[in-house]
Amino acid sequence: MIAIDNLSTQLTAGLYFSLFLSAMASILVAHRNLRASSRHERVSWVVLGAIGASALATATVLHDVRVVVVPVLLATTACGVVWRPLENYTAPGRLLLATLPQQMLVTTAWWIWFLCSQPMSQMTRAFLLASLPLGVGGLVLTLFMLPVDFAVTCRRRWLKPKDPLPPLAPERCPKVSLHVPCCSEPPEMVIDTLNALSRLRYLNFEVIVVDNNTTDAELWRPVERHCRRLGDRFRFFHVDRLVGAKAGALNLARRHTAADATIVGIIDSDYQVHPDFLVTLVGYFDDPGVALVQTPHDSRNGADGLFVGLSHWADRSGYLTDFRNINEFGLTYCVGTMCLIRKAALDEAGPWSETCLTEDSEMTVRLHALGWSCLGIWETFGRGLIPETFLDLKKQWFRWEYGHCQNMLTHWRLFLPGPLGRASRMRWQHRFFHLMGLLGVLYAVVDWLWLPLGMIGLLSLMGHRERVPVPSIVWWSVVLMFGSSTLLRWLPYRTAGYGTREMLCSDVALAALTHTRQAARVRFWFGRRKPAWQRTNKFSDQPSPRRALGAARAELVLGILLSALGIVLATHATYSPPDLLALGAAATVWTALAYVMAPVVALIGEWELGVRRSTGAVAAPSAALASEPAGEP
């Protein structure tokens, strides 16, 4: 019989119970989403039954029913605490959100106890314990964002607008000024964008095209001529030397905006817009508190091959989850294209930032600070082009990550309450959300240390020839946590009409971009100079395997080193029963896969680029977006 007052027994029981319960909650959430039934979503016996079944499973594994008393009481109390505040979530969703924090905390406590109680050298213990809080630090930050992160899979009622409105009557259409910045872009692509804008089913709008810093006149002259053909509502401006990159172009466009325009739209030069973009979204500005209406990024060349498909889903997946989640809490960000902004709000906020690499999200923080509301509409209204090479994809994601860090550190005082903060009309949801983003940027200072510290600890374990058997609960943890997280990642794709293939594409691409995002955060904190704003190349390049390997050089080296280290650790591990070194070897090889994905994805992109060039294949135009202009109505 196991002594009930034994700390290790209590931690083990708590860990088993929380693992079983969160896995069961994940299954119930999946059933609720796939069956789309609300019959039992308010019935508490669903939650109580899951708690009871998890307690029974734990007691069966540990052969003692007494060890589940404390975990059951904690879980029941947590469900009671979240039940009322999360009334717009399903019963399985509330169970999941109550269970995950308990699982995180118990898992961390169990590992601290395990590492402290096992016979090993002080050096090994010190490095492994040092890596543990760094590794779980990111999870602790997500603890406070769980209701936001799981809204898509766990909500039963949406309160914020998410769908387009019925088309406006012509007499109710305010003037909209659409701004199209471009720099050294293929003229045919920009012309297609302008043609799509000319077909908008909206009578009262203008288009301002700003071409800045393009040295080759053959790139901007055809666009200028085409604007003249499209009529007076299209105006073109070319500036040889303009500071501020895209933000500088948008500020120039603002100075030339029609005096009677009340709404400003931002359209990237590669985006082809649906004709109903304005007529079904402008109505949201009838609410005087709305400053921004944002629609998702999307691409029209995402089906042109495996590489662009991977890149497409790396970006698109966020619009199936995060974008929809944060809209429900009024936290929608401007993402720089396919958005409409109230001109009065822009005037109050001031010019677009010409120093931040993500001027769009930086503007959003200032709008939030002024008390404005922002909406995110789920439907796609325009599609652009995915970068064709891994090098261009890395530049894009590096800019987004670095700009986010700039944004948080520039405005940090807006997020803090009391005397440390700066006066603003920011709502508490905005303040809390941005504060979590700020903490994430601060955590990035040490986040990158957990991997080398863990590796040193494993090498010390191997060098001292220490054998630390891993109990079966660790393998239960790996299986149940991996299965639950995979199921919860898959659900948003499935409920949106997609599936496993799209999820895997997103996972592979995001794994390949892991080092890029880490490098952006490290450079922000430790780099000597701010990187220059770099446009995304829209010209089709010649295929170059050397460019692919050069773009993924750091990832390739890290992947090889980690793979070799994992093999070395595996050869020194014990497998009957498996020891901590065997677990570390498996984790090291798994980590190496993320880095190895980068050169693999880069080579796929170059190979497919060569195939398209040899066959003359180009991105297929959308059936709904023809290339001929409509001209003046």
TIBABA-960159 format. One line per 8 residues: number of its first residue (from 1); for each residue x, y, z of C-alpha. Coordinates in steps of 0.2 Angstrom, whole numbers. Each point is the difference from the previous one (the first is absolute). Layout:
BEGIN
NUM> X,Y,Z | ...
//
This chain:
BEGIN
1> 0,0,0 | 6,17,-4 | 1,13,14 | -12,14,-3 | 11,13,8 | 15,-4,-11 | 4,16,-11 | 5,-10,-15
9> -16,-10,0 | -11,15,1 | 10,9,-14 | -1,-16,-11 | -19,-2,4 | -3,18,-4 | 10,-2,-17 | -9,-16,-5
17> -17,8,4 | 3,16,-9 | 7,-9,-15 | -15,-11,-1 | -12,14,3 | 7,12,-13 | 1,-14,-13 | -19,-4,4
25> -4,18,-1 | 9,1,-17 | -10,-14,-7 | -17,7,7 | 5,17,-8 | 3,-9,-17 | -16,-9,2 | -10,16,3
33> 8,8,-15 | -2,-14,-12 | -18,-4,5 | -4,18,1 | -13,-4,13 | -4,11,15 | -12,-12,8 | 11,-3,15
41> 11,15,0 | -7,7,16 | -2,-17,9 | 13,-1,14 | -1,-19,1 | 11,0,-16 | 14,9,11 | -3,-10,15
49> 0,-17,-9 | 17,5,-8 | 7,4,17 | -7,-16,7 | 7,-11,-14 | 17,8,1 | 0,-3,19 | -4,-18,-3
57> 14,-2,-13 | 13,8,11 | -6,-11,15 | 1,-15,-11 | 18,4,-6 | 6,4,18 | -10,-14,9 | -6,13,13
65> -16,10,-1 | 5,11,14 | 14,9,-10 | -13,8,-12 | -9,10,14 | 10,15,-2 | 1,1,-19 | -19,-3,-1
73> -3,14,12 | 12,12,-9 | -8,-4,-17 | -18,2,7 | 5,17,8 | 8,6,-16 | -16,-5,-11 | -10,10,13
81> 11,15,-2 | -1,1,-19 | -18,-6,-2 | -8,17,1 | 13,11,-8 | 1,-11,-15 | -18,-2,-2 | 1,2,-19
89> 11,-15,-1 | -6,-18,-1 | 1,-12,15 | 14,-10,-8 | 9,17,-4 | -2,6,18 | 7,-17,6 | 15,1,-11
97> 4,18,5 | -1,-5,18 | 10,-15,-2 | 15,6,-10 | 7,12,13 | -1,-14,13 | 10,-11,-12 | 13,13,-3
105> 3,4,18 | 0,-19,5 | 12,-4,-14 | 12,13,5 | -1,-5,18 | 3,-18,-4 | 15,3,-11 | 8,11,14
113> -3,-14,13 | 6,-13,-12 | 17,9,-4 | 3,4,18 | -3,-17,6 | 10,-10,-12 | 18,-5,3 | 11,11,-12
121> 14,12,1 | -3,18,6 | 6,6,-17 | -13,-11,-10 | -14,5,12 | 4,18,-1 | 0,1,-19 | -16,-10,-1
129> -9,10,13 | 6,16,-8 | -7,-5,-17 | -17,-6,7 | -7,17,5 | 6,8,-16 | -8,-14,-10 | -17,2,8
137> 1,19,2 | -9,2,-17 | -14,-12,6 | -3,10,16 | -2,15,-11 | -13,-9,-10 | -9,-5,16 | -8,18,1
145> -5,0,-18 | -9,-17,0 | -18,7,-3 | 7,10,-15 | 10,-14,-7 | -14,-13,0 | -15,11,-4 | -2,-8,-18
153> -1,-18,7 | -8,4,17 | -13,14,-2 | -18,-4,-3 | -6,18,-3 | 9,14,-9 | -4,18,5 | 11,11,-11
161> -5,2,-19 | 10,-12,-11 | -10,-1,-16 | -3,13,-15 | -15,11,1 | -14,1,-14 | 6,12,-14 | -3,18,4
169> -12,11,-10 | 9,12,-12 | -6,15,9 | 8,-6,16 | 17,-3,-7 | 13,12,8 | 16,5,-9 | 14,-13,1
177> 18,4,-4 | 10,-16,-5 | 19,1,2 | 11,-12,-10 | 19,2,4 | 12,-8,-11 | 19,-1,-3 | 9,-8,-14
185> -14,-12,-4 | -5,-9,-16 | -11,12,-9 | -11,-14,-7 | -4,-5,18 | -4,18,6 | -11,3,-15 | -10,-16,4
193> -2,7,18 | -7,16,-7 | -11,-9,-12 | -8,-9,14 | -3,16,10 | -8,8,-16 | -13,-14,1 | -6,4,18
201> -18,0,2 | 1,17,9 | -3,17,-8 | 8,12,12 | 19,-4,1 | 17,6,-6 | 17,-9,-2 | 16,7,4
209> 16,-9,-7 | 16,5,8 | 16,-7,-8 | 15,4,10 | 19,-3,-3 | -2,-9,-16 | 15,4,-10 | -5,-9,-16
217> -13,11,-10 | -5,-16,-10 | -8,-6,16 | -10,15,5 | -4,8,-16 | -12,-13,-6 | -10,1,16 | -1,19,-1
225> -7,-2,-18 | -12,-13,6 | -7,11,14 | -4,14,-13 | -9,-13,-11 | -11,-5,15 | -6,17,3 | 0,15,12
233> -3,-10,15 | 17,-8,-2 | 15,11,5 | 18,-5,-2 | 15,8,10 | 18,-5,-3 | 14,6,12 | 18,-4,-4
241> 6,2,18 | -12,-3,14 | 5,-5,18 | -10,-11,10 | -3,-15,-12 | -18,-5,-1 | -5,11,15 | 7,15,-9
249> -10,-4,-16 | -16,-2,11 | 4,17,8 | 2,8,-17 | -17,-8,-5 | -8,8,15 | 5,17,-5 | -8,-2,-17
257> -16,-8,6 | -16,8,-5 | -7,13,13 | -17,-9,0 | 7,-17,2 | -5,-7,17 | 7,-18,-1 | 18,-5,-6
265> 4,-17,-7 | 17,-8,-1 | 3,-13,-15 | 16,-8,-3 | 6,1,-18 | -2,-19,-3 | -17,-2,7 | -15,-2,-11
273> -16,6,9 | -17,-8,-1 | -13,12,-7 | -10,0,16 | 14,5,11 | -7,18,3 | -18,-2,-2 | -2,-14,14
281> 13,7,12 | -2,19,0 | -16,-2,10 | 9,-4,16 | 6,18,1 | -18,5,4 | 6,-4,18 | 9,16,5
289> 12,-10,11 | 7,-11,-14 | 17,5,-7 | 6,-15,-9 | -8,-14,-10 | 13,-14,-5 | -2,-15,-11 | 12,-15,-1
297> 16,-2,-10 | -2,-13,-14 | 9,-5,-16 | -5,-4,-18 | 16,-10,-4 | -1,-12,16 | -4,-15,-11 | 14,3,-12
305> 12,-13,8 | 5,-8,17 | 11,15,5 | -13,14,-3 | -13,-12,8 | 11,-1,16 | 3,18,0 | -19,4,-2
313> -5,-11,14 | 14,7,12 | -9,17,-2 | -18,-6,-3 | -1,-11,15 | 1,16,11 | -15,7,-8 | -10,-16,4
321> 5,1,19 | 8,15,7 | -8,13,-11 | -18,-7,4 | 4,-2,18 | 7,18,3 | -15,8,-9 | -12,-7,13
329> 10,10,13 | 1,16,-10 | 19,-3,-3 | 1,0,-19 | 16,6,-7 | 2,10,-17 | 11,-12,-11 | 4,13,-13
337> -11,-5,-14 | -19,-4,-4 | -5,12,14 | -11,15,2 | 4,14,13 | -11,15,5 | 10,15,-6 | -5,10,16
345> 9,-14,10 | 15,1,-11 | 1,19,2 | -2,-2,19 | 14,-13,1 | 12,9,-11 | 11,-6,-14 | 5,-17,-4
353> 16,-5,9 | 15,1,-12 | 12,-8,13 | -9,-15,5 | 1,-15,-12 | -18,-4,2 | -8,17,-1 | -18,-9,-1
361> 1,-8,17 | 8,15,7 | -15,11,-6 | -12,-13,8 | 8,3,17 | -2,19,-1 | -18,-3,-6 | -4,-11,15
369> 9,13,12 | -13,13,-7 | -14,-11,5 | -5,-5,-18 | -8,-17,-4 | 7,-12,-13 | -9,-14,-9 | 6,-15,-9
377> -12,-7,-14 | 3,-19,-3 | -3,0,-19 | 13,2,-13 | -2,15,-11 | 17,0,-9 | 14,-11,-4 | 19,4,-3
385> 16,-9,-5 | 10,-12,11 | 19,2,-1 | 8,-13,-12 | 16,-2,9 | 4,-4,18 | 12,15,1 | -15,12,-4
393> -11,-10,13 | 13,2,13 | 2,19,-3 | -19,2,2 | -1,-10,16 | 15,8,7 | -7,17,-3 | -16,-4,9
401> 8,-7,15 | 13,14,2 | -14,13,-3 | -11,-8,14 | 15,2,12 | 2,18,-5 | -18,3,2 | -1,-7,18
409> 15,9,6 | -5,16,-7 | -17,1,8 | 3,-10,16 | -5,13,12 | -18,0,-9 | -2,-18,7 | 4,3,18
417> -12,6,13 | 3,13,14 | 15,12,1 | 11,-10,-11 | -12,1,-15 | -4,14,-12 | -18,7,0 | -11,-7,-14
425> -17,-6,-4 | 5,-17,-3 | -13,-13,6 | 5,-13,12 | 0,-14,-13 | 11,10,-11 | 12,4,14 | 1,-18,6
433> 2,-7,-17 | 14,12,-4 | 8,-3,17 | 1,-19,-4 | 9,5,-17 | 12,11,10 | 4,-14,12 | 3,-12,-15
441> 12,12,-7 | 9,2,17 | 0,-19,2 | 9,-2,-17 | 16,7,8 | 2,-17,9 | -11,-11,-10 | 14,-5,-12
449> 10,-6,15 | -10,-15,4 | 6,-11,-14 | 19,2,3 | -2,-2,19 | -10,-16,-3 | 13,-6,-12 | 14,3,13
457> -10,-9,13 | -2,-15,-11 | 18,0,-4 | 4,1,18 | -12,-15,3 | 10,-10,-13 | 17,6,5 | -3,-6,18
465> -8,-16,-5 | -15,3,10 | -15,-11,-3 | -17,8,5 | -14,-12,-4 | -16,9,-7 | -16,-6,8 | -15,-5,-11
473> -9,16,4 | 12,10,-11 | -5,-11,-15 | -18,2,4 | 3,19,0 | 8,0,-17 | -14,-10,-8 | -15,8,8
481> 7,18,-1 | 6,-2,-18 | -17,-8,-5 | -10,13,8 | 10,14,-7 | -1,-7,-17 | -19,-3,1 | -3,18,6
489> 11,7,-14 | -9,-10,-13 | -18,5,5 | 1,18,-7 | 5,-7,-17 | -14,-13,1 | -13,12,5 | 5,13,-14
497> -2,-14,-13 | 19,-5,-1 | 9,-15,7 | 16,-9,5 | 10,5,-16 | -2,19,4 | 4,-2,18 | 16,-10,-5
505> 5,13,-13 | -2,14,14 | 10,-10,13 | 15,-4,-13 | 1,18,-6 | -1,7,18 | 13,-12,6 | 12,6,-15
513> -3,18,6 | 4,-4,18 | 18,6,-1 | -5,16,-10 | -12,5,13 | 13,-3,14 | 13,9,-9 | -11,15,-2
521> -3,1,19 | 18,-3,4 | 6,14,-12 | -13,12,7 | 8,-2,17 | 18,-2,-4 | 2,7,-18 | 10,16,-2
529> -11,7,-14 | -18,-1,-5 | -2,-10,-16 | -6,10,-15 | -18,-2,-6 | 0,-13,-15 | -14,-2,-12 | -6,-17,-5
537> 7,-5,-18 | -15,-3,-12 | 11,-3,-15 | 3,-18,-5 | 18,-5,3 | 11,-12,-8 | 1,-17,10 | 16,-1,11
545> 4,-14,12 | 14,10,6 | -12,14,5 | -11,-13,9 | 15,-7,10 | 6,18,4 | -17,5,6 | 0,-15,12
553> 18,-1,4 | -2,3,19 | -15,-12,1 | 10,-13,-10 | 15,1,12 | -11,0,16 | -10,-15,-7 | 16,-10,-4
561> 7,4,17 | -15,-4,10 | -3,-16,-10 | 18,-6,3 | -2,4,18 | -17,-9,1 | 9,-16,-8 | 14,1,12
569> -12,2,15 | -10,-15,-7 | 16,-11,-1 | 4,3,19 | -18,-2,6 | -8,-15,9 | -16,-6,-7 | -5,-14,12
577> -8,9,8 | 2,17,-9 | 10,13,9 | 1,19,0 | 13,-1,-13 | -11,-9,-12 | -14,13,3 | 13,14,-3
585> 6,-9,-16 | -18,-1,-7 | -3,18,4 | 16,6,-8 | -3,-9,-16 | -18,7,0 | 7,18,3 | 12,-3,-14
593> -14,-4,-12 | -7,18,1 | 17,6,-6 | 2,-13,-13 | -17,5,-7 | 7,17,-6 | 13,-6,-13 | -12,-13,-6
601> -14,13,-2 | 12,12,-9 | 6,-14,-12 | -18,-4,-4 | -4,18,-4 | 15,1,-12 | -4,-16,-8 | -18,5,-3
609> 5,17,-6 | 11,-8,-14 | -15,-12,-5 | -11,15,-2 | 13,10,-10 | 3,-15,-11 | -18,-3,-4 | -5,19,0
617> -13,-3,13 | -6,16,9 | -12,2,15 | -18,-3,-6 | -11,15,1 | -16,-1,11 | -15,-4,-10 | -9,14,9
625> 14,13,-3 | 2,2,-19 | 15,11,-6 | -10,12,-11 | -4,17,7 | -17,6,2 | 4,18,-3 | -11,15,7
633> -18,-4,5
//
